[in-house]
Amino acid sequence: MNPLDLIARRAYPYETEKRDRTYLALNENPFPFPEDLVDEVFRRLNSDTLRIYYDSPDEELIEKILSYLNTDFLSKNNVSVGNGADEIIYVMMLMFDRSVFFPPTYSCYRIFAKAVGAKFLEVPLTKDLRIPEVNVGEGDVVFIPNPNNPTGHVFEREEIERILKTGAFVALDEAYYEFHGESYVDLLKKYENLAVIRTFSKAFSLAAQRVGYVVSSEKFIDAYNRVRLPFNVSYVSQMFAKVALDHREIFEERTKFIVEERERMKSALREMGYRITDSRGNFVFVFMEKEEKERLLEHLRTKNVAVRSFREGVRITIGKREENDMILRELEVFK
């Protein structure tokens, strides 16, 4: 078989919904990166630095991330970066014998595993969305988003530790940490077989800049840095991340608004009779049977609204207040 045909059969593309007038499908932040901070980024850029292969990560960014993590047990050797959190996940699949994940979960786990030809095991969450008993151990990397994507619910600390105690490596994906406010990064004091992955894409409105970071043991970070591409995050992107951390209070205020809107939408959806999760991300998740879901998606398409479809239901990103009001009106009409 032609190798290109083999790739086409093994891997499939990451596809997104058409960007309709109201796009609530990819959990993007509804607020633009502040214009005055964009100006600050470009004032701080050194034109001569643009010609060189710039350190990735640079020491200043690591120091700012460490300050943001606000722990007393991590050092610069415990942190590295990726071209978005996705690159970190992608690289980790190259580092271990097998990848394990629990659907409904982040769709890219499966997409990336197939793309790199990695062995993988999918074990569905239990009916109450808990992590099932699973036979894993050394050589496995277990991907757990917390809060979970797409449901937004939170896994208990005991569930995470149960997997850690098997000896498997756990990649705890905290992409939505800021909207929940609780992290399990302190487990790094106890477990070397843990990495916490975060991103600037969601709470910091920097999805286009592709900046993620990973926090783990010095041993893992050293191994990760050997496998990832050098200079993987650009000078400009790192500057955006540093400026964002210098002005984190702006983004904390925006996150507070998003959380309040999320809770408002959850209350309204429950009152309408929809079955939803207790989402702690920047989105809500509505359980639906296939036929009902397809009818809703078609109804929303007629209104130029895009949300994300999953086998179990639909995920709706928290948008601007007027967008949230509109989606609630449409869901009430549909009901």
PyMOL commands that set and color helices and strands:
alter all, ss='L'
color gray80, all
select helices_A, chain A and resi 3-10+35-44+47-51+59-69+76-78+84-95+107-116+157-164+177-180+185-189+207-209+218-227+235-246+248-272+290-302+321-334
alter helices_A, ss='H'
color red, helices_A
select strands_A, chain A and resi 22-24+79-82+98-101+119-122+140-145+169-173+194-199+212-216+283-287+305-310+313-317
alter strands_A, ss='S'
color yellow, strands_A
deselect
rebuild
show_as cartoon
